[in-house]
Structure formats: C-alpha cells, structure tokens
Amino acid sequence: MRAISIATVWLAVSCLYLAIITSGDVARAVQAQQPKPAPPKLYTDEEIRKLAKYDIDKEPSNERGLFGTPCLDVVPSGESYPRAKVFKSLNIDDSRIRDFRHPGKGNVVFLMWQVSPSYDISCMTATNDRDNTGLEMADPKRKVYGIRLVKRAK
C-alpha cells in the first residue's frame, strides 16, 4: 500500500511540474504571437510647419547654407540651454525623431534629427563648452543654441 502512495505522490508532483513548465511555455508563445507596438510616428509636416513660424519651404541662400535659415525663438542669442529643455518647449518628443546625425566644423557641431517626412531639426552645439564635457552628442543634457527647422536633403 505504501508503494502506491509514493507512486501516486510522484505522479502528482510530476504532473504539477509539467503543468508549471508548460504554462511558462504557453505564456511565452502567447507573448511572441502578440505584435510588438509600432514605434511612435514622426511628426507630420504640417505640425512642423506650424512650429517654424516662417516659410520653412523657402530655400536658404546658397552662400549662407544652413545659416540662411532663421533660428527658432527658443534660445536667446548668446545663451545655450540643455537640449531636453529646448525640445520640451517645442513639444518635441525624442521617441518621435529619427536618423540622428552630427556634422560639424571646428568647435561647432550640428545635431540633426528627422522630425517629419520632409523636415529635420538642427541644433547647434559647441565642443568647447565646458558644460558639454563628457556628454555624448545626443545626450539630452547637452547645451544647444541656434535651433532650426530645415528641409531634409534629397
């Protein structure tokens, strides 16, 4: 009689163990079948045009290039603010921008992201600014100035 009890207990424990393992596999299978949420979409061109408050589609003069495009009235002349503060004041969410680039010349670097299908945001930053020492180029704490909205290069 005792052998049956041990066998019964062993069978019950084995079934319980199998149920636990199987339920974990089922949960993982259900999670794998659920589609991953799509990344947040870029801003619309219309949303970005409203932020610009000037004709963003007007070509800057060739001789001035990017400098021919007006700066947004976000950072006063002679000042620099953390990029996170600038983006917050413009209601730009980092999760909705793409294609980060950082071309530069000398001590000036242009931090650029795609913000909509047709436009980029460009933030000037200085490599010789002590407040930027040790910060990655895309770090939200990096001090920026000269914020522009520009047409994307074709």
Phi, psi and omega in degrees: 000322181294325180295325178291320180296317179294318179296321179294316179296315179300318179294318180295317179295318179298317178296318178297315179299315179298320179295320179294314180297315181295320181295324176295318178296319179296317180298317178295322179294320179294317178297320181294329181282336181287131181294143177288143180297141179292145177296151179304144182284156172299164173290157176282157177301322181296319178299320181287321177301322179294325178293327187293320182060021171208171182284093184294339182276349179289130181292134173289158178297141183300324183291334181259344179054229181301326181292345176282350178269131181296149173280150174287152181274066183243318180244117180300150178306134179087355180250165169217143182232156174301139182304323180302319179293319180295312180297322179297317180293335177267358185059041175260123181261126180306330182286350182252013178243157185219176167054060180290132174224159179213069175290154179200173176209125181065230181270000182255130177234137176261115176272116187233138176225152170281128180249340179208174180303328185249352188229153174243157168252137181236126179239124177279140176222159182247131178284341180263014176276120182302329180293342180264356182302128178083357180267139174294158182301321183270005182299129179299340180277348181299131180285135181227163177205173177059056183278127181227150169251127185224157174293144177289144176292143181271000000 
